[in-house]
Amino acid sequence: MIAGFDWENNQWIWVKGVPYDQYVRSNQVAANTMKELTKLKKMVERIQDVVFPNEAVITEGGVPNVSK
């Protein structure tokens, strides 16, 4: 897209009609959402590591085999 300056409204606009500041704001919201989702994903992975450790071998009965 090409940006142009709208002298009447004193702001940059995209030729497709999206005001520049609105475009920047929506990008910031998207970036912040991705940051939060990444944090959430890391938290979920940490919880999964605690609840379902990789070392635990699940037997057919669904219970870790601790008889060894």
Secondary structure as GFF3:
##gff-version 3
##sequence-region A 1 68
A	DSSP	beta_strand	3	6	.	.	.	ID=ss1
A	DSSP	beta_strand	11	14	.	.	.	ID=ss2
A	DSSP	alpha_helix	20	51	.	.	.	ID=ss3
###
